[in-house]
Structures are given as structure tokens and as C-alpha cells.
């Protein structure tokens, strides 16, 4: 399946492709376009738009696009993904909903990736996914039932 979002990816627009490839669509193809062209390209390419204004897989109230994916694809039963969603929310928004302490750190990491000089959004995804792999594993450890 093809998926499309705004170009110059950061936080939510990296977290969502990570979530898609790991839990929704392992064969996903990602397209990036200027914000004002996303819907036009989505229609032409038959791609599912995400993290753009007015779409189902976008921000809903104070929740970020990552959280919309969790709900749409029934991933909320995984407490680690829910926790990761709170971190992504804190990095991608004003961090008012959960006030997650790791949100600002993830935002700084995302900003750093944009400064590394990658040639394309695809390269950013390829290199930054490891951050989300690591955060997910950390969240799994944090949310695991304690041995009693």
C-alpha cells in the first residue's frame, strides 16, 4: 500500500511510518509532498494520507496522528505502543495532554536528525527508525507486568 504525508518529516511523520511498517503494512511505500499537494498526490497515486489536516489519520483534538493509527488499527491493546504514543504526542505537540517527560527529548532527537544532512525523507526514516525501535523496547519494559 502507498502512504503519503507532508515532506520534511519530523516526530509524528517518522513515528507513523515506523508504526505502519512494524505493525500495519510491512510492505508500505511512503510518498512525501508539499503540504498543499498531499491530497492531490494521494488521489493520483491511490495513497492513504496521514498527518495532514482534515484526514482520519491526523491529529484529533490534542491527540497526534500516531494515536489515530493506534485506534484505527486496533493497536491500543499493546500498552507499550500506547506509552510510545504518549511520548510521540509530547514531542509533536505542546505536550499538554500527557505532559510526558520524554516528549521534549524525542523532539530534540527529531530536530537533530533534520540537522544531519540526509538527502531525503526516506533516508531520515531509514536512519531514525532505530530510535523508535529502541523506544518501543523501553516502553515494553516499562509496561511489562512486574514479576511477583
DAMOJO-V471452 format. One record per run of one state. SS is the DSSP state (H for helix, E for strand, C for the rest). FROM is the first residue (numbers start at 0). LEN is the number of residues. Records with the same first field share a line. If there is no record, write none. Layout:
SS=FROM-LEN + FROM-LEN
This chain:
C=0-1 + 6-5 + 24-4 + 33-1 + 45-2 + 49-10 + 60-2 + 63-1 + 72-6 + 92-10 + 115-5 + 143-5
E=1-5 + 28-5 + 47-2 + 59-1 + 62-1
H=11-13 + 34-11 + 64-8 + 78-14 + 102-13 + 120-23
